[in-house]
Amino acid sequence: MSESSKQATWGGRFSKGPAELMLRFSESVSFDQRLALFDIQCSEAHSAMLAEVGLLTVAEKDAIHRGLTEIRSEVEAGSFTWDERFEDVHMNIEQTLTERVPEAAKLHTARSRNDQVATDMRLFFKAACGELETSLKATLNALIDQAEKNQTVYIPGYTHLQRAQPVSVAHHLLAYIEMLGRDLDRVAAVKDQANWCPLGSGAIAGTTLPINREISAKLLGFVDADGNPRVTRNSMDAVSDRDVHMDFVYACSLIGIHLSRLAEDFILWCSSEFGFVDLPQTFCTGSSLMPQKKNPDAMELVRGKSGRIVGDLQSLLTMVKGLPLTYNRDLQEDKPPVFDALDQTLICLQVAEGVVSGLTMMTDKCASAVADPALLATDVVDYLVEKGVPFRNAHHVIGALVALAEEQGVALNALSLADVQSVDCHFEADWVDCFNVEVALAAREQTGMPGPKQVASQINYWKKRCQ
């Protein structure tokens, strides 16, 4: 084999093949072979379209399809041989196919690797979004199940990591359910954005050959709700656009950030200082030195991996920001961060599901923490407001009572009636009724609040949505 023929995909222009270092530097098949099944699907649709418009005979198309079916079986079995001399997944498959099926020399008619990879990636994104939706719903269902079990377990809610007001564990978990619910919407939006077919855009300016892009789009499932084909509208944009890549990894980044926040809460809650939750042993590890340790390593890794996913997004944004139209080889580097973001997001979701499903709330510790009467100081403000005291005045009054309780070394609700009336005459003997957590939460039944009916309603909503 001559030096030039070692690169049969574009070697006609060259009298020498690429240096060994250049081969190693420029190959992408080591990672883009992940697209093999999508690439085969793309070639099947393209050849079927070529036959439909008369650029292939039916016999040629059938021979190509038989060869592609054979290669698909080898890829699925892990027996297909990848060769970095042919650079990428597309040329590896085409070269092998052409060696076996001479008719395949016509397969690349009216297409470029530029529109081919753009189409493969959009097929990948549609499938990847489906995987994310499945994992998101599994994690959501685990959270919903825990929320349903813990509707009457109360804990302090926190601002600035300081105790603020009481909430149910269910309401707290519902906050994360809302976050992951928005992630579901984002993933669905990416899936829809990916549902446009670039095939037929060629390298930059389409082709003079009489192709039918709509046929290819329908065969590949790039259709709207009514079954009409969706094809990209500008050939230059179609081959250089990486918005879907960035939107996909952005969606993964937000999933990672939301899981990281959940992880941080669980890491705090399982510490001795909080003691609100016991995490499942199957997702914790011990210490090589200290035999008493039970470390929340799974949640710490979720927290750490979120930064990795954000890094994948940063990599894509930086890569694309200065590129002129249209295709540039830089864009080969778009796939590793996409694949990594998907893999890390999926495993983080699976781990979060496992942790949430297996955790146990430590109800005694929760009850002890939420018994702090200072958590209901705002309810005492509301008590005065209902008696006609302006809110700002009432706020200052309760602040003075908090200071008085600290001065006396007693809990806020242990102040005498005489003490509180000395600060404001509107207090009556029933002021201590403000310090009942169940009553306080039952009074919060407006939309979005942590009242029991509201919480139960939200749980039912999410159960239906995540079926």
C-alpha positions, 0 to 999 in steps of 0.5 A: 500500500502506497503512502497516499493510499493509506488515507483513501478518504481524502488521499488523492490530493496528497503524495505522502500520507500523514505522519504517525504523530499526525495520525495520533494527534488528529484521530477521533475514532478512539472516542467517536466510535460511540456514534457507530450505530447512529452513523450506520442509521444515517448511512441507511437513510442516506442510501435509501434516499439516493435510491429513491431519487435515482442516484443508486439502483435498488440493487446497490442500495440493498447491497449497501444495507446488507453490508451495514447490517453486518457491520452493525452486528459486529459493532454491537458484539464488540468485534468490529476493528477500528483503525486510526488511519481512517481518522473517525467513526464515519470513515472506519465504517465506510472503508470497511463497508467498501472493502466488503461491498464494492457498491458502497463506493457510491455511498458518500455521494452528495454528503460530507463528513460535515453534515454526516457528523452533525446528523449523527450527533443530533440522533445521539442527542435525541437518544441521550435526552431520552436516557436523561429523562428516564433517570431524572424521573427515577430520581424524582420518584425516589424523592417523591416517595421520601416526601410522601413518607415524611410529610409530618416530620419537621425540621428547621429550614435554614437561611445563611446556614442559620435556623430560620423557620420550620418546614416539613421534610416533605416541603424541603424535598419538594424544593429539589423536586421542583429543580429536577422538574425544571431539568426535565423541561430543559432536557425536553427542549434540547430534544426538540432542538435536536430534532432537525436534520442537517443531512444534505447540507454537504460540506458547506453549500449543499450539492448540485445532485438531485437529492431529497432531504425530506426523505432522509429526514423522515427515515431518520425520525426528524419529524414534527408532531404531525409527521412532517419532516424537519430539515435545517434551513441554512447549510452553513449553519447546519454544519457549524452549529454546536448550540445543541451541544452546549444546550445539552451540556448546560442542561447536564450542568444544571442537573449536576448543580441541583444534585450537588445542592441536594448532596450538600444538604444530606452531607450536613444532615448526616453529620453528628451536629445535625443528625437528621438523616441516616444514609444507606451504608451501601452508599457510604464508606469507612476510614482506613484509620478511624473505625467509627467513621461512616462517610457520605462519600457518594454524596461528596462525589456527586458534589465533586462531579458537578464541577466536572460537568460544569467544566465540560460546558466551559470547554465547549463554550471556549472552543466555539466562541471564536470560530469563523464559519463554517466547519473547523477541525476544532469542532472535532473536540466537541464530543468528549465533553458531551459524552463525559457530561452525559455519563457523569450526569447519568451516574450521579442521578443513579447514585442520588436515586440510590441514596434517597431511596435508602435513607432514613430520617432520624425523627427524634433528632428532627423533633429536637431541632424543630422544637427551638421556639426561635424558629417561630419568632416571625409567627409572633410578629404576625400575631401582633400584625393581626392585632393592628401593629404595623409590621415594622413595629412588630418586627422591632418588638419581637427583636426586643423580646429575643434580646430580653430572652437572651439576657434572661437566659431563657427560651423565647416562649419562656418569657412571662406575660408581664415581660412581653407586655412590658415591651408591647401592650398588645400581647395577651395570654394566648401569645404562647400559642404561636409556638406550636409547629403543627399549628404554624404550618397548618396556617400556611396553606397558600399556594407554594407554602409548606402547609400540609394540604399544599404539600400533599397536593404537590406530592400528588401532582408530581406523582402523576407527572413522573409516572 
